[in-house]
Amino acid sequence: MSERKKPSTDPYKGVRDFYPQDQFVQRYLFEHMERVCELFGYEEYNASVLEPAELYRSKTSEEIINEQTYTFTDRGDREVTLRPEMTPTFARMVAARIREIPMPSRWYSIANFFRYDRTQKGRLREFWQLNADIVGAAGIEADAEVIALSHAIMRAMGAEERDFEVRVSDRRILDAIYNNVGLSLEMHAVVTRLLDKRAKVDDIEKLLAEAIDHPTTAKKLLAELERTTSTAYLENLRGQLELMGVHNMVVDTQTTRGFDYYTGMVFELFDTHEDNRRSLAGGGRYDNLLSMFSSGGASISPGGGGSIPAVGFAMGDVTARDFLEAHDLLPEYVPATELMICVVEPECLTHAQKLAQDLRREDVAAAINFSGKRIGDQIRQADKMKVPFIIAIGSKERLEGRYTIKNLASGDERTVSADKIADHLFSSLG
């Protein structure tokens, strides 16, 4: 009988394992995202990673549907997709309870997503992403708020305005240019997706000419885009953002966003670091997406009127982490364990367990070293784990009820009774 091949220790291609130090950075990102969203009045929501495949077919980019989704048929012969993005799920959830949800509503989630994509820097097959959206607000104030929210998250993580740009455009500019150059309606989405890739291709004019089968139209379209520097709406938006403390907005008609459902303002946060010049986050207005859930063209809005306005953005964990690394803003790892109790003699283990349990009741994160190794090895292990404090318990400590707390970083020591340990640690940890 042949020997069974041992499984690899490598993760599936394009996904990550999060060891404690990695998870520490991940939690740092999530906590800053959560805190800032809630400061702006957003409420957290979530949903299953599994969605019916048809949810994405009509409104998400065809490239994502046909080439990048993990789609399969389940045991009930239903076509299922691992979600590649959150906005269709958000629209589905809002539409399901449209008459119960107060408008406008602000929601956010931090969830994981899957795209069968070519792995490269900043792009993996599984990633986590913040999504924040306002539904039921049509004005420029909502557009400005989601941009200001994304800006505030970057600032909360230590970024200066010089470290990134807020690049803003408007899908209505594209629509007007498409009409001016005589582009057929069915080609709008195709051309928009090509324009979204123009920073990554060598000859965008050639690609456009091939797609629309008209070189003159392609040349004219690019020339019109080049001439369009701003609009009254975008300058009004700039003023709104400056009132909210955002001073690094630039108008960039090359910012188009690849999804078909955008109807107005679109924006991206763009890293200005020379080693990481790429989009960090993006979003825009999508006033028609919820109408896909109406039947026979009937409105789903509470008052029976037209489509429900919505605007939002997404920020991925991979690009956010790359940004922090490029700008030397990654947090220094701090373990959850505040105190390691080292056991000098086996007969002191029960005493150590009782002490640890008493300290936990006082909110001290205490771990016990069960290894039975020499005290020096136990201390070195605690130091390697970056645990800030240790206590060694032998027969003397057990009998006298006094314990020497050692700060491993400074070498300082303090001997106190059991009821003073927590106070000393809290004052030392700040």
N, C-alpha and C positions, 0 to 999 in steps of 0.2 A: 504494500500500500504506500503510495507516495505521501510524503510529508506535506501537511497543509501549509500553504504560504502564509507567513505572518502578516497581519494588516500593517499598513504604513502608519507612522505617527504623524504624518503630514495632514493638515486639514484639506478639505475639498478646495480645488483651485478657485481663487477669487474670493474666499471667505477668510475670516480671522479667528484665531483663538485669543481670548483675552486673559492673559495671566494677571496676577494681582496689580502689578505696576501699570499694565495697559488698562485694566478696568478702573483704576484710580483716575487716569486721565479721562476716560469715558464718562465717569460719574461727574468729574469736574465740568466737562462740557455740558452734560445734561442739567446739572444743578444751576448753572448760569443761565441756560436757556429757559428753564422752568421759572426761575426767580424773576427774570426780566419780563417774561410773558405775563406772569401773574401781577407784576407791578403795573402793567398796562391794562389789566382787567380781563385777561383771557382765561377761560376755563378749560381744564384738561379733559380729553376724550380719547378713546381708542377703539379698535375694531380688530376682527380676525385678519390674519395674514392671507387667508383664502377668500377669493372672490369669484363669482361667476365670470367666465371669460368675456361674455358679451358686454359687461360693464365698460370695458376698455375699447371695444371695437369701433364705436362711432365717434369718440371724442379724443382719444389719445393718439399720439403720432403713430402712423402705420408702420414706421420703422421699428418702433418699440414693440408693437403687437406682433409683427411678423418675424422679427429677428431677435428680440431681446427678452421676451417673457419666458418664464417657466410655466408652461401650460400643459395640462395632462387631463385625461379622462378618468374620473373616479369609478368606484365599483357600481354606482348607480347610473353610469353612462352619462354623467354630466361633465361638461368641459369646465375645468377649474384653473385659475391662474393664481400664482403667488404674486401678491400685489407689487407692481413696479413703481407705483407712486400713490399718494394719498388723496389727491383732490377728487377723483371720481368717487372714492369711498365716502369722503366728507359730504359730497353732493347727494349721494344716495341716502345717507343718514339724515341729513336735513330734510330732504324730500319726504322721507318716511313719516316724519312727525312735524310737518310744516305748520300745521295749525296749533301746535302746542308750544313751539319754540318762540320765545319773545324776540322781536326784531328791533334793532340790529343785535346780533349775537357774535361774541368773540370766542373762538375755540382754538385750542392748540393740542398737538400730540407729538410725542417722540417715539417713533416706531421703526421697525426694521422692514427692509424692502429687498426685492430680488430682481436682478436684470442679468440675462445671459449676455454679457458684454465682454469685449476684449479688455483684459485687465491691464492697467497702466497706472502711473502715478495719479492719485486722486480719484480713481475709478475702479471699483471692485464689483463683484457679482452679488454680494450681500452688503448692505450698508444700513446705517441708522440715520434718521433724518427728522429734524424738527419741521413741522408744518403748522403755520398759524394763519387763520383766516377770519375775516369779518363778513358776515352774510346779512343782507338787508340794509346796507348803507350804500347809496349810489354816488355820494359826493366826493369831491377832491380831498376832503378831510380824511376819509377812510383810506384813499390811496396813499396820502402822506403818512398816515399812522403806521401802515404795515412797513413802509420803508424806514420810518423812524425806529420802529421796533427792531428790525434787523440791525440797524446801525447801533442801537443801544446794547444789543447782545455782544457785538464786536467790541464795543468800548468797555463793557463789563469784564471781558476776558483780557483786558489790558491793551487793546489796540489803540493807537493814535489815528487821527483822521488821515494823516499822511501815509499810513500803512495800507489803505484801501480806498477805492473809488466807488461811488454809487452811480452806476451808469444807467440812465433812464431813457426810454423811448416810448412810443405809442403805436399800437397796432393800427390805429386809424390813419397814421401817416402812411403806413404800407398800403392800406386799402385805397387811399387816395391816389398814391403813385401807381398802383396796379391799374386803376381805372384810367389814369391819365395816359398810360402807355398802351392801353387796349388789351390788357391781359385778361384772358377768360376766367370766369369765376372758379371753374374746376381746377385751375392751375394755381390759385392763390396759396393753398396749403402746401403744395409741392415746392413752390418758390420760397415760401417762408422758411421751410425746413432747410432748404439749401443755403439761404442767407444766414441761418443760425450757425452753419458750419464754416462760414467763409474764412474765419481766422485759422482754420485747420487745413485748408486746401490751398493749392498753389495757384489755380486759375479759376476763380469763381465765375468770371464772365463766360468762359468756355462751358462750364457745367450748366449755367443758366441757359445758354444758347442751345445746348443739346436737349435740355429738359423741355423748353417751350418751342423748340424747333424754329427759332427766329433770332439770329444774331443781332439784328438791328434793335429789336425790342429789348434784348438783354443789355446791350450797351446803353440804351436810353434809360432803362430802369436804374442801372447803377449810377448813371450821371445825375438822375433826379434825387436819388438817395444822398449823393455827395453834396448836392446843393441845399438840401433841407437841413438847416442847422438847429432850428427850434420852432416852437409854436407858442401861441398865447397860453394854452393849457399848461405846457411844460414850464413856462416861466412863472405861471401862477403856482404851480407845484413847487418850484424852487423856493418861492417866497414862503410857502407853508412850511417847508422843511427847515428853512433857516430859523423860523419862529420856534421850531422844536429842537434846535441845537444841531441840526445837520448842515454842515457847510462844505461837504465834499461831493455834492451832486454834480455830474456832468451829463449833458445831453449827448447821446450816442445812438444815431439811427442804425448802427450795426447791431445793436442789441435787439434781437427779435424774439428769443425764446422759442423752443422747438415744438411745444404742444399746440394742437390745433384750436384749443378752446379759448385762448386769450382774445379779448374783445377791445381792450383799451390800453391803459398804461402797462408797460412791462419794464422790469428793472433787474439788474444784477449787481451784486457786490463783487468787486474785482481786486485781487491782490496786486499791489504795486511792487512787491519785492522782485528783484531781477531774477531770482532763482525759482520763483513760484508764481509767475504771471498767469493767472487763471481765474475763472469764475469761482466764487466761494458760496454764493447763495443767489436765489432769484425767484421771481414771481411776477404777479400782475393781476389785472382785472379780468374776470371771466363771468360776464353777466348772463350768459345763455346756457351754462352747463346744466343747471338744475332743470331746465325745460325738457331735457332728454327723458325725464321720468314722468312727463305728462302723457296722457293717452288721447289720441285723436286731435292733438294740437291744443287740448284744453289747458288752461293755466293751472299751475300748482300753488300760486301765491295765495296767502290767506284771504286777501281782499278780492280775489278773482281777476286781478289785473294782469299785467304782462309778466316778463321774466323777473326772477329775483336777483338783484345785484349781489355780487360777491367779489372779494379781492383778498389775495393772500400771498404767502411766499414759503419757500422751503430752504433749509440750511442743512447740509449733510455733515456727518461726523468725520468722514475721511478728509474732506477739504478743510474743515475747521481745524482738525489736528495738524494737517500739513502747514496751515497758516501759522499756528502757534509755534511749531517747530522752526519755520523759516524766520520768524521774528523773535526767536529766543524767549517765548512766552509760556512754554510748557511748565506746568506746576511741578514743584519738587515732590516726590513721592513721600507720603506720610501714611504709615500703616494704621489700621484700625486699632491694633493692640497698643495700649498705653503703658502697660506694665507686664513684664515677664517675671513670674515667680520661679526661681531656680531651686530645685530640691537637692540639698547636699547629701542627705542620708535617706534611704528608702523608708525608714520608720517615721519620717517627717511628712510623708506624702498626704496623709489624712489631714494633718494640721494645715498644710498648704491649700488643700481643697476647701477647707472651711474658711480660711482667710480670703481666698479668691471669691468664694460665694458671697461673703460679707461685703467685699469691695464692689462686686457687681451690683449689689442692692443700692450702693451709693453712686452708681453710674460710672464706675471705673471699668474700662475694658481691660480685663486681666486674663492672661493665659498662663498655664502651668507647663513647665518643661518636664515631660514624663520620660525623657530619654535614658535617665540613669547614668549619663556621661559625667565626666569630671566637671567640677564647677567652672573651670576655665573654658572648657568647650561649650558649656551652656551659655556662658556670657558672650562668647564669640558668635554663637548662633543668633542670639538676640540682637547683637550689633549688626550682623549681616542682614537680619530682617528689618533693621532700622527702628526697632522698638526703642523708645527713648529712655525708659527706666527699667531697672531690675531690682529685685529683692532676693537674696539668698537665704533659705531657711534650713537651719541645722538644729541640733539639739538645744543650743544656747537660745536661739530665737524662740523655739517652741516653749522652753521653760520660762523665759523672762518676759515674753510678750512684747518685746521691742525689736524693731526691724530697721535695718540700714537700707535706705533707698539710694541707689546710685544712678546719677545722670550719665549715660554712656557717652554723650557728646562732649560734655565738659569735664567729666571725672568727679564732679562734686558729689559729696555724700551727706546724708542727713539721717540720723537715727531718731525714730519716733515710735510712739505706741500705736497699736492697730487703729484706734479711733482717730488718729491724726494723719494717717496715710493719704486718704482721699483729699483732704484739705491741702496737703503739701503738693500733691500732684496737680490739682486744679490751679493752684497759684503759680506753679512752675510752667504749666502748659499755657497759661494765659486764658 
